[in-house]
Amino acid sequence: MPENPSSKVVYRYVSHLTRDTLALILAGGRGTRLHELTDFRAKPAVHFGGKYRIIDFPLSNCVNSGIRRIGVLTQYKSHSLIRHLVRGWSHFKKELGEYVEILPASQQFSEEWYQGTADAVYQNLDIIRALKPKFILILSGDHIYKMDYRSMLLAHVESGSEMTVSCLEVPIEEAAGAFGVMSVDENNRILRFDEKPENPTPMPGNPGITLASMGNYIFNTDILLDLLEKDGKDPGSDHDFGKNIIPAILKDHKVYAYPFRDPETGKLAYWRDVGSLDAFWEANMELISPNPELNLYDPDWPIWTYQRQLPPAKFVFDDDERRGMAVDSVVSGGCIISGSHLKKTLLFSDVRVHSYSSIEETVILPEVVINRHCKIRRAIIDRGCEIPEGAVIGFDPEQDKANGFRISSKGIVLVTRGMLGQPEGYA
């Protein structure tokens, strides 16, 4: 079948747009609702999905979208994040106009560290000017989703927008106090924007749903530079895109919403904020289902990451009382399941499960050792923990609390090295 000449023209046009785009990923998030999971790592550095870290998803989206000029803005407890970026994302060729650069808070334009999302970008204005992009794509570094930014970029240009905000339809009770929400006209031009209101504005004709910001924006560079310089001089500003920049420019600038939907079905696209222990556990558990919404096995949209060279997972012993097996589970490389039973469990790399243990509905981060005769269910086991022989976790909340473990609002038990009295620090 002959190729459609018009599709080639559109592809070349979009390719020029992506080459003229600089992506800035805001990766300084503290992640306080993840509690001890972020004691030694920033939220974007938290492990997810068996072999990845959260930051890998916006980075992979950029690369798969053809946007290969990327800056990652870091701040809070960034050592493990920077180590991951250096090991896994430093292979780009600057000579070919592609790179992933780390932009730590360095007090370029202020004596303060990054004070807000807008200030984080403002303090890197000299770098942006030197790179001379036509468009700036600003991304949150702590959400799980797959998105082709080319479609958003094309919509931004075709609408004549000066700023575009990606958004999702979210239940009002879920958005209240958690998301920036907006009202739009029939052409998706934003009429009003409120940052994390307690009573979000419902969508017309759909009183239970509101239009929530994903924290992803596209700006024309000249507009963004002007806005940030004005905001940077305002002592009363919180220097935040949602609180200050967007509400202030709606009247005098063209600001449009870009509804994020599944390109194949037109339905709501997969997007998860894994900012709480329950949300983190649930999103990982979703990956265990036979056909999860988030397809990590899609060869057309791979999720890239750094990973150690590890041997294949191994299951040993086949005795009635000592059988190494996993059912409805995800098991990563380097794991050895020795005479224990796993059900609906996700194992990250290099985990050892010794004999006579039973584990169910649990997320186990890398390099964990689970000794013999353990019973664990509905738990999150942090990296490097060694679970002592005979431990019982997730069966008796009062005993879990007495052992120093954290229990979430939905009964998920978090276990870290510190709670076990083991050395902490490696994230």
Summary of the structure (lengths in Angstrom):
residues: 427
radius of gyration: 22.9
end to end distance: 52.0
largest distance: 73.1
contacts: 1414
relative contact order: 0.12
helix: 26%
strand: 28%
